[in-house]
Amino acid sequence: MAHPPVASSPSTDPPASLVRAELDRILASELFARSERLSAFLKFIVDRTLAGEGHALKEHVIAIEVYGKSVDFNTAADPIVRVDDRRI
């Protein structure tokens, strides 16, 4: 199931420094400290969103950028991105 877009405006978004501090806290938690892959996934999503590129976060892009899959990666045959998305 796709996540609905989140409407935001500059006046309601938390400062990037607070988001990064919270990300660091989450990444230090037991769950993320044990999983390099989930940590990389979450960090990638947050970094891209803070960079204003959240609209470009697609399953295929994540597979290539985070998991090192090739450009011919078939998202229908390998659900790794969807599985990790649900885990997070």
Order of alpha helices (4+ residues) and beta strands (2+ residues): alpha-alpha-alpha-alpha-alpha
